[in-house]
Amino acid sequence: MSVVRACPLCRSRGSKLLFTNAMAALDALDMSYAVHECAECGFVFAGELPPEPDYSRYYARYSKYDHSSVVSVVDAARGEAAAALIENVVARDAPVVDVGCGSGTLLSLLKRAGYTNLHGVDPAPNAGKLANELFGLTGVRRGSMADCHEVVPIAEASVVMVMAVLEHLWDPQRDMAGLFARLRPGTHLMVDVPALETFDGERGEPFGELSLEHIQYFSRDSLDALMATLGAAPLSHRYVECGGMSGRALLALYQVTGKPGSVPRRSENDAATMRRYLEVCGGRLDKALARVPAREMIVYGAGSHTARLLPQLGPRCGAQVRLLADANPNLQGSRMGGSPIVAPAEIAKHPRLPVLVSSFRFQDEIEKQLAQRYPNELIKLY
């Protein structure tokens, strides 16, 4: 079942279909959605999508963000950029709160930069435990944006970080308004989102910016517009390279004014950028699918890439998927597109089946690991 969502930016109900992002169901959760352009303000967002409780169930059951044990190159770059943005704004002992902190990766990088009063909140059950074990962070608590004031000192914070969160929220204006109600004027707010204006269909995974979890697409202009409606003024912006992705991350620093602004003016640029991106990605996906034989196979990977790939394999390639292998323990035991998701070790039981590597960013690394462990033929898409 899907529902039609009003524009998250201006609340208009009028929108135009740009693309249908068909996804294989994960157990009983069909997370397919349709990308729309708002007829009033031009914002690009998932206008027809699963109901909000489905997203809550998805994150509660399948979240992988509390299993990170290393700091990626991308996270390191984001952490360095975040530290640089606030370096001359707040003291090293000022309270910093990261809302949606995962296992504390970015907080750990701020700690390395000399910040000492660090707090975080995340809905993942193991986030606090991992933050302490991995990085020695003792201020990470379990919670959500709605109840973060109950577990971290949000009202006293000098800087509140909302990093790689807004693109996931079913109603970002509502959720952020609740957060703003807890912030005093003068508080600094740091936000990180994928930057729509940098989406490049020739780079990265085809349709990779249309993650199963990303349901709105911010540009610098639309992010500033959202913050203005909530009562925050921009101080600085910078773009951060995201290895393996088509575009860059937008890192922006705002200051809470306590004076919400008006509905934004219409923008034509965002939808035009998205249309170009979709067109180029469609051609690249066609070339990738041409590499898939009409055979029974194992698919390695059960993330957004595979969810988008599975509906194509049968009708367009004649392939039959026996099972999916994925290292995420939260996914093992589930089914995607009707195929069971198992631990990678199960591949050893099927040495005659080819393994399709369903990843763009980590394709070569996965291929190398599989070749060392199993005799199976390997199929690469890129």
C-alpha positions in Angstrom: 0.0 0.0 0.0 1.2 3.5 -0.8 0.1 7.0 0.2 0.3 10.3 -1.5 2.4 12.9 0.4 2.1 16.6 0.3 5.3 18.6 -0.6 7.5 18.4 2.5 8.7 22.0 1.8 5.5 24.1 0.9 2.7 21.6 1.8 1.2 21.8 -1.7 -0.8 18.7 -2.8 -0.1 19.3 -6.5 2.8 17.5 -8.0 4.1 15.9 -11.2 5.5 12.4 -11.6 9.2 12.2 -12.6 10.1 8.5 -12.0 8.8 5.3 -10.4 11.5 3.8 -8.2 10.3 0.1 -8.2 11.9 -1.9 -5.4 11.7 -5.6 -4.5 9.7 -6.2 -1.3 11.7 -6.9 1.9 9.6 -9.5 3.7 6.2 -7.8 3.7 7.6 -4.3 3.2 7.4 -2.9 -0.3 9.4 0.2 -0.1 8.9 1.3 -3.8 8.1 5.0 -4.3 7.4 7.6 -7.0 9.6 10.7 -7.4 7.5 13.8 -7.9 8.2 17.5 -8.6 6.1 19.9 -6.6 3.8 22.0 -8.9 4.1 25.0 -6.5 7.7 25.3 -5.3 9.6 22.8 -7.6 10.9 20.7 -4.7 11.8 17.1 -5.7 10.6 14.4 -3.3 9.0 10.9 -3.0 5.3 11.9 -3.5 3.8 8.5 -3.5 5.5 6.1 -1.0 4.9 3.6 1.8 3.0 4.9 4.9 5.2 6.3 7.7 4.8 3.3 10.0 6.4 1.1 7.3 9.6 3.2 7.5 9.5 2.9 11.3 9.3 -0.9 11.0 12.1 -0.9 8.4 14.5 1.1 10.5 13.7 -0.8 13.6 14.2 -4.2 12.0 16.8 -3.8 9.3 18.9 -0.8 10.3 22.6 -1.4 9.6 23.9 1.9 11.0 24.6 0.5 14.5 27.0 -2.2 13.0 29.7 0.1 11.7 33.2 -0.7 13.2 35.4 1.5 11.0 35.6 5.1 10.0 35.1 5.3 6.2 37.0 7.7 4.0 33.7 9.6 3.3 32.9 9.9 7.0 36.4 11.1 7.7 36.0 13.8 5.1 32.6 14.8 6.6 34.0 14.9 10.1 36.9 17.1 9.0 34.5 19.5 7.2 32.2 19.6 10.2 35.1 20.4 12.5 36.3 23.2 10.1 32.8 24.7 9.9 32.5 25.2 13.7 36.1 25.8 14.5 35.8 29.5 14.9 32.2 29.5 16.0 32.1 27.6 19.3 34.6 26.7 22.0 36.1 23.2 22.3 34.2 22.6 25.5 30.8 23.8 24.2 28.0 21.3 24.2 27.6 19.5 20.9 24.7 17.2 20.2 24.5 14.9 17.2 20.9 13.8 16.4 20.9 10.5 14.5 24.5 9.8 15.4 24.7 6.1 14.6 27.6 4.5 16.5 29.2 8.0 17.0 31.6 8.1 14.0 31.3 11.9 13.5 31.4 12.6 17.2 34.6 10.6 17.4 36.1 12.8 14.7 35.1 15.9 16.6 36.6 14.4 19.7 39.8 13.9 17.8 39.7 17.6 16.8 39.6 18.5 20.5 35.9 18.9 21.3 35.1 17.5 24.7 31.4 18.0 25.5 29.9 15.6 23.1 26.5 14.0 23.1 24.5 11.9 20.6 21.1 10.2 20.2 20.1 7.5 17.8 17.2 5.0 17.6 19.5 2.0 16.9 19.5 -0.3 19.9 23.3 -0.8 20.0 24.4 2.7 19.1 25.4 3.8 22.7 27.2 0.5 23.4 29.2 0.6 20.2 30.0 4.3 20.5 31.6 3.6 23.9 33.4 0.4 22.7 34.7 1.8 19.5 35.4 5.5 20.3 35.2 5.9 24.1 32.1 8.1 23.8 30.0 7.9 26.9 27.3 10.5 25.9 25.4 8.5 23.2 21.9 7.5 24.1 19.0 5.7 22.4 16.2 7.9 21.3 14.7 9.8 18.3 14.5 13.4 17.2 11.1 13.6 18.8 12.3 12.6 22.3 16.0 13.6 22.2 15.4 16.3 24.8 14.7 13.5 27.3 18.1 11.9 27.0 20.6 14.6 25.8 21.0 18.3 26.8 19.5 19.6 23.6 18.3 22.9 25.1 21.8 23.8 26.3 23.6 22.8 23.1 25.8 25.3 21.3 25.8 23.1 18.2 23.2 20.6 17.1 24.2 18.3 14.2 21.6 16.7 12.0 23.8 14.8 9.6 22.5 12.5 6.8 19.1 12.5 8.4 16.8 14.9 6.6 16.7 12.9 3.4 15.3 10.0 5.4 12.4 11.7 7.3 8.8 11.1 6.3 7.9 14.6 7.3 11.1 16.7 7.7 9.3 20.0 8.4 7.2 18.5 11.2 10.1 16.6 12.8 12.5 19.6 12.5 9.8 21.9 13.9 9.6 19.7 17.0 13.4 19.9 17.3 13.5 23.7 16.8 10.9 24.1 19.6 13.7 22.8 22.0 16.4 25.1 20.7 17.2 28.6 21.9 17.9 31.5 19.5 21.6 31.6 18.7 22.0 27.9 18.7 24.1 26.7 15.7 22.6 23.9 13.6 24.7 21.8 11.3 23.0 19.9 8.5 24.3 17.4 6.0 22.3 16.1 3.0 23.1 14.7 -0.5 23.3 17.8 -2.8 20.9 17.4 -5.6 22.6 20.1 -7.7 25.7 17.8 -7.8 23.9 14.6 -8.9 25.8 13.3 -12.0 24.3 10.2 -13.8 27.7 9.4 -15.4 29.3 8.8 -12.0 28.5 6.4 -9.2 25.8 3.7 -9.0 22.9 4.1 -11.6 20.0 5.5 -9.6 22.1 5.3 -6.5 20.9 8.6 -5.2 17.4 7.1 -5.1 18.2 5.0 -2.1 15.4 2.9 -0.6 15.8 5.2 2.4 16.1 8.6 0.7 12.7 10.2 0.1 13.5 13.8 -0.5 16.3 15.5 -2.5 17.6 18.8 -1.2 19.6 21.3 -3.1 21.4 24.2 -1.4 18.4 26.5 -2.3 15.7 24.1 -1.0 17.6 23.3 2.2 18.0 27.0 2.9 14.3 27.4 2.2 13.3 24.7 4.6 15.5 26.2 7.3 14.1 29.6 6.7 10.5 28.4 7.2 11.6 26.8 10.5 13.5 29.9 11.7 17.2 29.5 10.9 19.6 31.7 8.9 22.5 30.3 6.8 26.0 31.0 7.9 28.1 28.9 5.6 28.0 26.0 3.1 30.5 23.6 1.7 30.4 20.5 -0.5 32.1 17.2 0.5 33.1 14.4 -1.9 31.4 11.1 -1.3 33.5 8.3 -2.8 31.5 6.0 -5.1 28.4 8.3 -5.2 27.3 10.4 -8.1 27.2 13.6 -6.2 28.6 15.4 -3.2 27.3 16.0 0.3 26.1 19.5 1.2 27.3 20.5 4.7 25.6 23.7 5.9 25.8 25.7 9.1 22.8 27.7 10.3 21.9 29.8 13.3 18.5 29.6 15.0 16.7 33.0 14.8 13.4 32.0 16.4 11.6 33.8 13.5 10.1 31.4 11.0 10.0 32.7 7.4 7.5 32.4 4.5 6.9 29.7 1.9 9.8 29.6 -0.6 9.7 30.8 -4.2 9.5 28.3 -7.0 12.7 26.8 -8.3 13.0 25.2 -11.8 16.5 23.9 -11.3 16.0 21.0 -9.0 13.6 19.1 -11.3 15.7 19.7 -14.4 18.7 18.3 -12.6 16.8 15.3 -11.5 15.5 14.6 -15.0 19.0 14.7 -16.5 20.2 12.4 -13.8 17.4 9.9 -14.3 17.9 9.8 -18.1 21.6 9.1 -17.9 21.2 6.5 -15.2 18.6 4.6 -17.3 21.1 4.2 -20.1 23.8 3.0 -17.7 21.5 0.5 -16.1 20.6 -1.0 -19.5 24.3 -1.6 -20.2 24.7 -3.3 -16.8 21.7 -5.6 -17.3 23.1 -6.7 -20.6 25.9 -8.5 -18.7 23.4 -10.7 -16.8 23.0 -14.3 -18.2 19.6 -16.1 -18.3 20.6 -18.5 -15.6 19.9 -19.5 -12.0 22.2 -17.6 -9.7 23.0 -16.2 -6.2 23.0 -12.5 -5.7 25.5 -11.0 -3.3 24.1 -8.0 -1.5 20.7 -7.2 -0.2 20.6 -3.4 0.0 19.0 -0.7 -2.2 21.1 -1.7 -5.2 19.6 -5.2 -5.1 16.1 -4.1 -4.2 16.1 -2.0 -7.4 17.8 -4.8 -9.5 15.7 -7.8 -8.6 12.5 -6.6 -10.4 14.6 -6.3 -13.6 16.4 -9.7 -13.5 13.6 -12.0 -14.5 11.6 -9.9 -17.0 14.6 -8.3 -18.7 17.4 -10.9 -18.3 15.6 -14.2 -17.8 17.6 -14.8 -14.6 16.3 -16.8 -11.7 17.6 -15.9 -8.2 18.0 -18.9 -5.8 19.1 -16.8 -2.8 20.7 -13.6 -1.7 23.9 -13.4 0.5 24.5 -10.4 2.7 26.8 -9.8 5.7 24.3 -7.6 7.6 22.9 -9.8 10.4 19.7 -7.7 10.5 18.8 -8.9 7.0 19.7 -12.5 7.3 16.6 -14.7 7.7 14.5 -12.3 5.8 13.4 -12.5 2.1 13.7 -9.9 -0.6 11.7 -10.2 -3.7 10.7 -13.7 -2.5 14.3 -14.9 -2.3 15.8 -15.8 1.1 18.7 -13.7 2.5 21.5 -15.8 4.0 24.9 -15.3 5.5 27.8 -15.3 2.9 29.1 -18.6 4.2 26.0 -20.3 2.6 27.5 -19.7 -0.8 29.9 -22.6 -0.2 26.9 -25.0 -0.4 26.2 -24.0 -4.0 29.5 -24.1 -5.8 27.9 -24.5 -9.3 25.8 -21.4 -9.1 27.2 -18.1 -10.4 27.3 -15.2 -8.0 26.1 -11.8 -9.2 27.9 -9.0 -7.3 25.2 -6.5 -6.7 27.2 -3.5 -5.7 28.7 -0.5 -7.5 30.8 1.1 -4.9 32.3 -2.1 -3.4 32.1 -4.3 -6.5 35.9 -5.0 -6.9 36.4 -5.5 -3.2 33.6 -8.0 -3.0 34.8 -9.8 -6.1 38.2 -10.2 -4.6 36.9 -11.6 -1.3 34.5 -14.0 -3.0 37.2 -15.3 -5.4 39.4 -16.1 -2.5 36.8 -18.0 -0.6 34.6 -19.7 -3.2 35.0 -21.5 -6.6 31.8 -19.9 -8.0 31.8 -18.0 -11.3 31.4 -14.3 -10.5 29.3 -11.9 -12.5 30.1 -8.2 -12.4 27.7 -5.5 -13.6 30.1 -2.6 -14.0 
